[in-house]
Structures are given as structure tokens and as C-alpha cells.
Amino acid sequence: MDPNSSSLNNSSNNITGGGVKKIQDMKLIIEILVNDQCSISFDELRKHYLVKLYAQFELNRSQLIKQIKRHGYLSIGSADDHMAIDRVSVYCNRSIQMLELLSEQEISAYVQFERSSVFFYKQYKEGASNEELFEDVGSGEQTVSPYQQWVLPNIEFATLWDNLIYDDSVKERLLSYASTILLFSSAKVDSNIVSNNKIVLLTGPPGSGKTSLAKALSQKLAIRHSDRYAYPQLIEINSHSLFSKWFSESGKLVMKVFEKIREILDDPSCFVTLLIDEVESLAAARTAALSGSEPTDSIRVVNAFLTQLDQIKSYPNLLIVATSNLTTAIDLAFIDRADLKLFIGPPSLSARKRILKSIDKELMDKGILYANQPIDKKQQKALRSSIYTSTNGFSGRSLRKLPFLSVANYQTKSLEFPIPLAEYQIELNELIQREKEFNKVIV
């Protein structure tokens, strides 16, 4: 009899229906960043390096499973013989919410390293390039910069995915949606029978990480589909630059931008993630214009924008991600075109704990903080609890700024460095209370 069968059966009782099969289908996804100076082919690395890597994983199976269960991923440096590998990142194909329902023993029983999906990749170090277009104006021409363009995977987005922390399976749903687009494209599913517009709409308050999530998704797709697309790119449209002071020129600029994008999409080796931040600028509700509260030129922009979206959706190598803080301001015709609509709200208590703990670890790893022993452990526990609960309603962006300000404030009071963790947390808690009072005043 399998020694693990009893505990596995117990866990199965906690996960109903298709959940049991999802556990049985659990496997690891391994992303291996190759040094850009390495001349060894990915095929050679796969032959020789993976054997050593799997052996290393088996030796440290318990610790690896513990980290996967706690964080959903594990990122480690690599000391291979040829110094070809810079970093190895290990993920589970199941959400952290599902992993929380299982014990480490149960997860370990289902994980087989040899069944892992493995992706080797290199990163580009070049930053964004700005595309320039010529706008016809009354006295001639002037240039506008309608979008930025990154070649992927890019070092600028290297750690973005891992540091976006949500309670629900937002990231898994986005990956699944994008993978289904590629599946339907490769299977040549007739879009007149089964329709999809390749559009995701992310909504939510400012600072919730919508734009960062879109960029992180583009990076992740570039890594995991590098065997199919050699030149993945991220294009971020600067919506505000497409509005001209010259009547009727805005609609023409929209068409010119999409002409450029179609030129890129014509290359089948290039997968494009098209990010449209603050989409309400390009897809403003036309009812406002018809009522006279918006200039009529905005109707031309929306019409041109929707027409262009309809024309490019036939490309198999495209994903469109739009973001908005003002869902009610978006034209209903655009909302109807979005296949997947996700609300990204402020982090919950559980997410705030994970965010703040990750920040503590980063500051300790980099020598800014050190973990001293608190004088009163009960008081320290109460302080931690206050920090976690008092930040209710804070955006992820706000949470990540507070530690920097806390360190800055502490340095005005003390020359001690590194900073004791307990003292830092006192400073952080005081800053949080001041932020809450300020927020009451401005609301």
C-alpha cells in the first residue's frame, strides 16, 4: 500500500469534483535564465544541465516543496560548471490557493521533477524604443510618439511576475487565457464558429498593479512560448499622444498606429502583447459625446479604434491587454469586445502579509535591515498585527513605497545602520497611521 495514500485521500475529501484530477496533474514549470555570454546551445544545456538540476532538486526536495507551497515559486541562483546559467525559477502549475489546501507531503507525492516543463531563455538588456509618426498639421508636419516597444524577454521585467501578489488566481487565469489563444490559433479553429477577440480588460483602482501585471504577462509568455515565437515584443500605446489639436486628425493617428502594429504582426515569428493603458482615453463612451459634453472628434477616435481592433483580431500572434481605473467611462462596444474582464482590487489581509514579508526579506538580504531579537515578543507580535490590519484599503503601490519612507524617516533619528528590524517596524507602523489620517483628510 502507498504510504501516502491515506493523507492523499484525506486531501481529496477537501477538494471536490475535478479538483482531485487537478492535483494529480500537478507539475513544475522551470524557467532557466542563460547567461548572455554563453555560447552553448539550449539543446546541449537541456541534455547535460537538467540531469544535474533534477539531482540537486531531489537532494533538496523537502526544502523546495516547502518554498513552493509557501510562495508558489522558488527562484535560485545557479553555480553550474560552465557558469552558463544565471538563475533558475521553479513554479507550480497550480495556484497558491490550491497548494494551501495540501500538506507538503501531499504536494511532494505528486511532483515528479522529470515531468517538469522546462524553458531556457536569454534576456535583452535594451530598454524601450519610441516609435515616431508624422502628424499632418496646418503648417506642415510634426512628430508624435504614439507607443513604446520592448523586445522580450527583457531585463526590465525580470522580477515583475514573482512580486505581483494576489489572493485569487488572477495570474493563472491570464496565462490560461493566453495559452488558449495560442491553442486555438495552432488548431486553426474557425473564428466564425468559436469567436474570441484576443482582448483582456483589467479594471480596478489606481495602484493595484494592472499595468505591471500586463507587462509581467508579456514577459512570461515570451519565456514560455520561445520555441514558437523567436521575437516576442511588448507594445505600449500612449493613448494621450493620439489626440491632436487639429480637427479629425486624431482618428487618422489611430489608424497610422495600427498600420505600424500590423506590419509587426505580419512577421509570424513575432508575438505581440499590445498594452493599452487607460483605455478609456481611446474608447470613451460615445454617449457623452452625443450629449454634447465631449468634442465630436472623440467619436471619430472611438470609431477608428474599434474598427482597428476588429481588423487585427484575426492575427494568431496577438494578445491585447487594456487597463482602466474608470470602467463607467468606457464605451460599451469595447467592453463587449473584451473576452476576459478582471477586477484587480486592493490586496487583502493575506496578500498584504505576503507583500510586507517579501519586502522585509529583500531589505534584510540587501543589508538594510537585520533581524534583532525584540525585547517584548508579545509587543512585537501585536505591532506586526497592527501593521497588517492598519493597511486595509492601501494599494499594492502604496504598500511598496512605505518601507522606503520608513527607512528615510528612521535615518533622521538614528545613525545606526543596518537598521534593527524591530525599530524599522515601529517606524513603519507610525508612518502607516499618519498615512491613514492624511487619507481621511483628502477623501
N, C-alpha and C positions, 0 to 999 in steps of 0.2 A: 504493500500500500504506500502511496506517495505520502511522505511525512508532512507535506504542506497541504494535503487535501482538505483536512479539517478546517484550517484557517481560511483556505480559499473558498470553501463552501460557505463559511460564515460571512465572508465579504460579499459573496454573490447574493446572499439574502438581503444585503443593504442596497444593492443596485438591481433594479428591476428591468424586465424586458430585454431590449437589445443592449443594455449596459454590460451584461456579462460577456457578450461577444466583443464589445469594445475593449474590455480588459484583456481578453485572450489575444486580440490583435495589437496589443501594446508593443511598440518597438522604439528604439532610439534613432534619432537623427543626428548625425555627426557632421559638423562643418569644420573643415580643416583649412586654415589660412596658410598659404605657402609664401615663403619669403620671396619678394620680388626679384631678388638676385639669383634665385635658384634656377638652374638650367635643366634639372631632372624633369622628365615629362610626368604628367599626372598619372598616366598608366603605370609607369615604373614605381612611382610613390605608392600607388594603390597595391601593387604586388608585394612590396617589401616593407612598407611602413605599417600597414594595417595589422599585420601579424604581430608586430611588437606592441602596437597600440592595444589590441584586444588582450594580449597577455598582461599588459600593465593594468588594464581595466579589471581583469579577473583578480589580480593581486589586491586591488583596492575596491573590490565590488561593494563591500559594506558601506564605505565612505561615499562612494559615487552615488549609490542608491539613496543614501540619506540626503545628499545635496539635491538630487533630482526631486525627491518628494517635497523638500522644504521650499525650493525656489523654482522648480520646473525646468531648470537648466543648470549646467556646470560649465564654466569656462576656465581653462588651464593653459599655462604656457607649456611649451614642448621642448625637451632637450634631446632631440634626435641626433644621431651620429653626424649627419651631414649639415646640421643647422638649416635644414630646408623648411622646417615648419615653425611658424611664429606662434600660432595659437590653435587650440582645439576646443570647440564648443559643442557640448552634448545637450540635446533636447529630447523630451519625450513627446510622442505624437498624441498624447492625451493631456487634457487641461489640468492645471494645478488643482482645480476644484475636485476633479475625479480622483487625483492622486491623494488628496487629503482623506478620502474615504477608505483608503487602503493602508495597511501596515507596510513597513519596509520589507518584511519577509515576503508578503504577497506580491509586491512590485518586483522584487528580485526573482521570484519564481517564474514570472512571465517574461522577463527581459533576457534575451539571448543576443550577445554582442555581435555574433556573426550575421544576424538578420538585420542589422542596422542599415539605414540608408546613409550613404557617405558621399559628401560633396567636397571636392578640392577646389580652391579658388585663390585668385590673387586680387589685391585691391589697387584701384587707381588713386593716385595722390593728388591729381589735378583737381582744383576746385571747380565751381560752376563757371560756365561761359555764358555771356549775354548775347542773345540774338538781336540784331538791329534790323528794323524795317524802315522804309521811307514812307512818310505820310504826305500826301498832296495837300498843300495849304494855299492860301490866297496868293502868296508871293513866290511860290516855288515848292520846295520840299524841305521837310525836317525829319530827323531820325527819331524813332521811338524804340524802346527796349521792351518788347511785349512778353518775353519769357526768359527764364534761366534754364540751363541744360547741364546735367551731370552724366558722366559715363559711370556705369556701375559694374561691380561693387565699388563703393567709394569710401575712402578712409574717414571722410566727414561723418558718415553714418554708421561707423563700425560698432559702437556700443549702444546705439539708439534703441534697437528692438528689446534688448535684455533689460533696459532700465525704464521701460514703459510698463507700469504695473496697474493691472485692472483686476477686479474681483471676478467678473464673468469671463466667458470665453471669447471676448472680442477679437483677440489676435488670431485664435484658432479659426473663428468663423471667416475672417478676412482671407486667411491662407486657403481655406477650403473653397471659398467662392472663386478666388483667382485660379486655383488648380482646376476647378470645374470648367472655367472658361477655356483653359488650355486643353482639357479633355474633350470638350465638345468641338473645339476647333480642329483637333487632330483627327477626330472621328467624322468630321465633315457633316455634323448634324445640321439639317435644313432649318435655317433660322425663320423660315416662314411657317414652320410647324411648331418648333420649340424656340421661343424668342428670348433673347437677352440683349441688353443694350450696353453691357460691359461698364456700367456706371454704379459706383458706390457713393452714397451720401452720408457723411459723418456730421452730426449736429451736436450741439452742446454749448455750455458757457465758455467764455474765454479762459484760456489756461488749462484746459482739460487734456491737451495733447493731441488734438485732431490732426494738425499739420505734421507734427512729429511722427504720428502713427502712420500717416500716408507715406512719408519718406522712408520710415523703417520698413514698411511693407515692400516698397520698391527694391530696397536693398536685399531683403530676404528672398524675393522672387528671383532676383538676379543670381543669387548664390545657388538656389535650389533648382534652377532651370538652365544652368550654364551649358549643359550638354545639348540643349536645343537652340539657345539664343547666345551667340558669341558676343553681341554688342548691345546689351540692355542699357536703357537710358531712362532718366527721370527728367521730365519737362515740367516746370512750374510756371504757370501762366500768371503774369502780373495784370490782374483784371483792370486795375485803375488806369494803367497806361493805354488801354484800348479806347478810352473815351477822349474824343477830340473836341476842341472848342469850335471846330468847323462843322456846320450842319451836314448831316448824312455821312460824314467821314468815319464815324465810329463803327458802323456796320461794315464798311469796307475794310477797316483794320482787322476786325474779327475774321473776315474771310481770308485776308492775307496770312494771318497767323495759322489758320488751319490748312492753308495750302502748303506752308512750310512743314507742318506736322505730317501731312500726307506724304511729302517727299521722304521723310524719315521712315515712315511706316511701310513705304514701298520696298524697303530692304527687308527681306524675310528673316535675316539673321539678327534683327534688332527688335527687341521687345520694349515697348514704350509704356511707362506709367505716366499718365498725364494728370498732374495735380492742379486743380482749380481751387485756390484758396479764396474764401469769402465769395462763394459762387453767387450770392445774392446781387453782387455788383453787375454780373453779366446776365443773370436770369431773374431780374427784378420782376415782381408781379405786375403784369401789364394792366391790371385793373386800376392801379394807382395812376398810371399814365393816362388812361382813358377818362379818369375822373378829373384830370387837369392838374393833379398835384405833382406830376413828373413831366419833364420835357418829352415831346413826342419822339425825339430821336432815340430815346431809350427803348421804344417799341421796336425800332429797326434793329437795335443791338440784340435784343432778346430773340427776335425772329431769325436773325442771321446765326446766332449762337445755336439755337435749337436745330436749325437746318443742317449746320455743320456736324453736330453730334449725330444726327441721323445718317449722314453720309459716311462717317468714319467707323461706324459700329460694325461694318462688315469686315474690317481688318482683324485677322486672327491674333495678331501680336500687339494687342492694345488692352490696357486697363485704365479707366478714368476714375479718379477719386476726387470728389468735391467736398469742401467743408463749409460750414456756415454756423455763425452764432445766432442768426436771425431767421429761423425757419419760416416764420409767418410772412417774411418779405420775399420769399422765393416764389416764382411763378409756378402754378400747379402743373403746368405742362412739363416742366423739368422734373418736379418731384415724381410725377407719374412715370417718367423715363428711368428713374433710378431703380435698379433691381434690388439692391440691398441698402436699407436705411438703418443706421445705427446711432443711438444716442450715447454720447460719451460724457458722463456726468462727473461731479467731484468725487474723489476717492472715498471709499467707505472706511470705517474704522480699521478693518483688516488690511486694506490696501495702504492706509496711512502708516500703519505699523511697519509694513514691509518696506515702504519708501524711506521712512526715517531710520530704520535699522540699516538699510543699504548705504545711507549717507554716513552714518556712524562708522561703518566698516571702511568706506572709502577714505574718510578723514584719518582713521587710525592707520590704515595701510600706507598712507602718504605722509605719516609723521606729524600731522596737525594736532591730533588728539592722542592721549594714551589712557588706557583703562585702569585708573586708580581704584583702590578699594574705598567705597563710600563709608563714612563714619557711621551712619544710621541706615541699615539696609531697608527697613520699613519705610523710612522717609524717602529713600531713593526710589523705591517701588511706586510710592504714591506720586512722586514727581514724574516718573515715566508715564503713569496712567493719566496724569493731568495733561501732559504734552499730547498724548494720543487723542484724548477726548476733546480737548480745547480747540483742536484744529478741524473740528467738524465744519464742513462747508468751505474749507480752504481748497483752492485748486491745486493740482499737481505742480503747476509752475510756481505758485506761492510757496508751497512746502519746500521746494528745492532751492528757493532763494533765502529762506530764513536762516539756515545754518551759516551761510556766508556772512550775513549781517550779524549773527550771534558772535562769530569769531572776531569780526571787526569791533564790535562793542566791547568784548572782553579785553581786547588789546589796549583799549583806552583806560582800563582799570588796573591791569597787571602786566608785568613784563615776563611772567612765567610762560615758557614755551618748551616742549609741546604743552598743550592745554589739558588739564585733567578732565576726563570725560564727565565726571560729576559736576564740576564747575561749569563746563560748557552747557550741560543740560539745564542748570539753574538759569543761565543767561538766556538760553533758548526759550524756556518757559515764560520768562519775564517779557521777552520780545513778542511772543505769541499773544499774551494778554494785552499788550499795547496795540498790536495789530487789530485785535478784536474790538477794542474801544474805538480805534480810528474807523473801522468799517461801519460801526454804528452811526458815526457822525456823517459819513458820506452817503449812507443809504437813504 
